Amino acid sequence: MSGPSGIARPNRLRLIAELNVDDWAANDIGMALQLSPSNASSLVDWATRVATVFPDVLDAMDAGVISEWSAHGLVDPTEDYQPELAQKAVAKTLETAEGRCCQQLRRSVQARLRRADPAAYAQRREQRRRDRKVVLYDEEDGMAALKCEQPVEIAQMMYAKIDRLARQEPKADRSMDAVRADVLAALVLEEPKSAGSKVLIQVTVPITALLGVDERPGRLDTGQVIPAEVVRDLMTHPGTVFHRLLTDTAGQLLEYSPGVYRPKADVDRFIRTRHRTCVMPCCSHPARSCDIDHAVAWPEGKSTGANLGPLDRRHHRYKHATKAKVTITDDGTTTIETRWGQTYTAKPEPVEEPPF
């Protein structure tokens, strides 16, 4: 992949870092690349940080293991951490970077850093919590966006409630996104009776943290890591569901196997917790709203973890329409062979990934 000048992206970033010799370098580079001063400054800062602190990331780009988007996913979450700790987290994630998308790499680095330094993470999180806000943005064509910043567990509960109420509403020629937007407006403006009902969020947590023995963080079903102190606070919320899960030494969920067509509730939770997102490579659609699909059609294929995986509706239809072949191993590793003979492999993110 090359930039406007024809220079391969990794070498372009190295060259920009080399040219960053004083406070005025960004001006020169911006004019050469036809960038605004702010964009030029951001590019120069980014290239310099990657080239000097994370040269192994550029090497991985050279080797075709990751894209520049994935490089951002690896490096951007490290901005507030000490270089030595950041380098260790990125290097460890690079070991398994091939085949993982930008968002998966970002979450992996974030989780490693937060587990490696939970006290610093809790301190930064508390500062961000104090800075929570609601902001109104003008959009095009008479529209506006209302942005609400909240701690992730609160935002998840808010979204879960909006989504649940929206699914009870008649669509009336509206998309689900539009229904959710209307439900949120009704909750804020009209305060319907349903506004007082409880919602459920799922937290995967080490039992030692739940008991206060240590500070190992928990994880929401969407993948975000939250401090142990916040997990224990959530214990007082009647709408929070905690799962006790058995993992192997790599942090992967262990298998169990009922033999019916429609997975029982515990198997369904197991599959959605193990994968967290659609099993198609580089798809970040949350597993909680995916279909649970049989890789090998039932009854030839059983309703077990070695044959079940979450597929979002678009990829579910794609699989059947193109007759893509999907196989799932005991640990959840999924292989997709397309109609054109291409093969892709995706491995579930560990539910509790050690920092290093």
Residue, then its C-alpha position, 0 to 999 in steps of 0.5 A: m500500500s502506497g501514499p500519494s507520493g508512491i512511497a510504501r506506507p511504512n517507509r512513508l511514516r519512517l521518512i516523516a519521522e526522520l523529517n520531524v527535526d524541529d517545531w516547523a517540520a509539520n508545516d513543511i510536511g503539510m504543504a508537501l502532502q497538501l494537508s491542513p496544519s492540524n492534519a499535518s501535525s497529527l500525521v507527524d506526531w503519529a508517524t514519529r511515535v510509531a517509528t520511534v516507540f513501536p518500530d515493530v509495528l512498522d515491520a509488521m506493516d512491511a510484512g503485510v501482517i497488519s494494515e495502517w488501520s490496524a497499526h492505529g488500533l495497536v498504538d492509539p490506546t497506548e497514548d497515556y501509558q509509559p513507553e515500556l509498558a506500552q511496548k510490551a502490550v503492543a508486542k504481545t498483541l502483535e504475536t496474534a495480530e494476523g487475521r484480526c481487525c483494527q477493533q479487535l487489536r485495539r480492544s486487546v491492547q486496551a485490555r492488556l494495559r488495563r490488566a497490567d496497571p489496574a490502579a492507573y486505569a481506575q484513576r483515569r476512568e474516574q477522571r473521565r467519569r467526572d467529565r461525563k457530558v451531553v453534547l448537541y451537534d448540528e448535522e446536515d439536512g435539518m438533523a442533529a446528533l445528541k451525544c451522551e458520554q457515560p461510563v461504559e457499564i451505564a451506557q450499555m444498560m442505557y442502550a440495552k433498555i432502548d433496544r429492548l423497548a424498540r423491539q416491542e414497538p411496531k416498525a411502521d416503515r421505520s428502520m430499527d435504528a429509527v425506532r431506537a431513536d424514537v424510543l430514546a426521544a420518548l424516554v427523555l421527553e415523555e417519561p413513559k411507564s416503561a422507563g422505570s423497568k430494569v435491563l440486564i447486562q452481562v459481566t464476566v468476572p473472576i470469582t476472586a475479584l467478585l469476592g474482593v480477593d484481588e483487583r482483576p477486572g471484569r469484562l462486559d459482553t461487548g468486550q470492554v474491560i471494567p475495574a474490579e471496583v466497578v464490578r463489585d458496585l454492579m453487584t448491588h444492581p438487580g439487573t446485572v447478570f454474572h456468569r461463572l465461566l471455566t477457561d483454559t490456561a489461554g483464557q478460552l472458554l471450555e466446551y460442553s455439549p447438549g444435543v438439541y437443535r435449538p441451543k438451550a439458554d446456557v449453551d446460547r450464553f456460552i457461545r455468545t460469551r466465547h465469541r462476543t462478535c460475529v465469527m466472520p473475520c473482521c466483523s465486530h457486530p456484537a454476538r448478543s444480537c447475532d443468530i446462533d448458527h450451525a456450521v454443519a446443518w442439524p441434525e448432521g451437525k449437533s448443537t454444541g460449541a464445536n458446531l455453533g457460532p454467532l453470525d449477524r443476519r447479513h453474514h448469516r444470509y451471505k453464508h447460505a446464499t453463497k454456500a460458504k463452508v464454515t467449520i468450528t473447532d472445539d476451542g471456537t476457532t472458525t474457518i470460512e471457505t468462500r465460493w471463490g476458494q479463499t479461506y479465512t480463519a478467526k479465533p475467539e478473543p480470550v475472555e480473560e487475556p493476561p497482560f503479557 
